[in-house]
């Protein structure tokens, strides 16, 4: 049971320190919606989703009012559409995507994930059809998000899929050039994709998940920053181990609140409760930044030596605090470093303190990877693929989820700024080493084998 001082501290987090339930994500299994006729399939998908989702927003609003805890986003995650719509062809996949988009609009759902393909060891015809449809889907729909798993610690890295993703991202960027290539912000390329992640754009419902399930994403970079600042101001002699303990205690309280909200919403719509994902997912708002936590620890310029170590401390302490608080911690839990969505990280890129190479090093110890990174629009597809391959290697070798959400901004060069608005934020465009030195490597294709440790497990 939480003590009274813990309760008061948690209330302060919501009222003064930007803590929120970032997302309530309803997972819906759509496998029983498959049909030979695409129109019939879309009708079945709508009925299945609306059977629970039509009440989701109202229940979240009631829960928010009851506890005084802001719930920012209401989202859906569905079974990989590559399986649900197998056999429909590229046009059929596009029709399904439009149906998902329209259903979400009707239910007042913010975003839907699950336009997903799992191709870490090879691709079926259905998965290839889904991938080919991505440029039109992400350009023509508003709420549909996509994830593609191209690597795992068991299978290695599917370099044919990686090369294809480089080309697709260029196509998507051009089709959404009037929005700065924004379509790419709705696509994540993964290694070791989690099946219960509530955050977008990478959420989908895994095959071992319940028919209907509520997964919660709680975020509080501002809370952790203030906790670190208070601890250091009250005791100048604290070492980094003491700082980690303070972060763990803060994460514990946040996780307990998230589970409370998740179980309440799940019970109200008669769905299973799945997991609470305690991820420090920043927003562009000052005071709600992972980068500012690193600065509070003593990293004056993010990207300077020590930045990777500070991020590793933060990520580990958040995970430990969450695991101690609940047996239902899952998803990605840890620290995100999405450049455009984090004011301090974006500022570090603009000032030249944080470069692509250092950012890649930091992804080896965070919860995701290269996230919301804007690059010059003329970056070759092969170079984008090579950047993805490097990140996939980090994930495969280290047995961690690693992802890439990279945006080649049409018509813009390194140092210029791009703004996507809202939670997607803005950033200077990061420089990419010139030349396409990896073209021959990427063009070879095939599969980079799994590491030996994985094969022995």
Phi, psi and omega in degrees: 000140180286138176284162184300322180292330176292320180296314180296321178296320180292320177301318179298325179302316182285322186281328190237344193235023172067020175286138177207164165275104188294324179205138163255115185246120178269120175269133182230124177279121183252010185300326181281005178265356180300143179203156179289330178265122186293327178296316177297319179301314181297323178293319178294321178298315180299313181299317183295314181295313185292338179301335176242320189288337182295340179256354189298311183296316180297318179295318178297320178297318178296318180294320177300316179292321183297317186256351183069027183249119181293133173248109193282315186231144172241121190226167177237150171225130185237167176305144181311121183295338177300331177271318183298318186255021180304135179094355184273342182080173186300316181293324178295319177298320179297320179295320177296318179299319178295322178295320177298317181297314182293320179297319178296319177299317180297322182271001181063036178272138185288308183214156176229130176251159180125359171282076201234146172229136179250099191235030185296336182240355182157167184236135173280170176298322179296317180294322177295322178296318177298314181298318179296332181280347188304314181304317179288319182299312184284341176274328189258347178251159183261326191246349185281128177244153186231148173222144180227119178267110185254000184203154172207161179291340177273324187259340187090206185242123177278096185288337173296317178293321179299314179298319178297319180296325176300316180291319181296320180297321176297318179295314180300317180300316181294322180290339179242032183299329180292347178243024178073022183079025188301334179306328180292338179288348180258016182228129178237134176256126191243154154243135179057054183297133177279147184270356185229024181287124180272353186270147177263151016264010190264005183288139167205165180262116182288166185289341179265010184269162179294171179299313175228131184212143175256122173244138187247137172244115180251135183226141179201059176302322180296323179296314181294319179302311182295323178297318178295315180298317180297317181297317182288328179286330181277338180214099183294345184268005181297138174261182185292331175296322177293321177299317179300320179297320179295319179295319179300315180296320178295317179297324178302309183296318181297318181297319180299319178295316180300318179294322177303311181296316182298315180293325179295312180295316181300316180296322184292326180257008178059053174237165175286151168268131183260274185221162166248126180257109177268091179242132175283085181261109186284170169235169179293352183292136174296135183093001180229050192232135172293321178302323179292332175294316178299321178294321178297329178286341179125005176272097186295311180248111181295128187111345176289160174309137184104342183297319181294319179295319179296319179294322178298317177301312182299311182299316181294317182294321178297314180298316181294319178297319179294316181295327178289331185278333189208147173271003183244030176281135181203209180066234184248348188357119181155215182245130175264151174229063178281112193301308183295332185269001183235114188299322182288320177294317179298321178295322179294324176293315182299323181278353179085007179284326184249110180254169185301319183296318179290322178299318177299319178299320181293331180292343180290346182235004178262185184274343181232255184183218177286103191239127180053053179256118179270130180236163180304144182295337180269011176298124183298151178302322181293326178290319176300317178299320180294323175298316177299315181300319178300317179293321179298323178296321177300315180293315183294313183291323184265005178055045180228156172292129176223141185218162178228125170234094188243141188233102172285112188272111185302133174079003182240153183242170179304136180095334174285162184252152174226142180234130179254347176081159176059217181293342183283340169071203182208162181194158165290150180280126185281144181285140175247131179311128185291163181088154181245062186292347182258007185304313182294322179296311181296321184294339181293332177064206182081201183231128173283120188296158175294150179292156185302320181302320180295320183292334180276347183278000000 
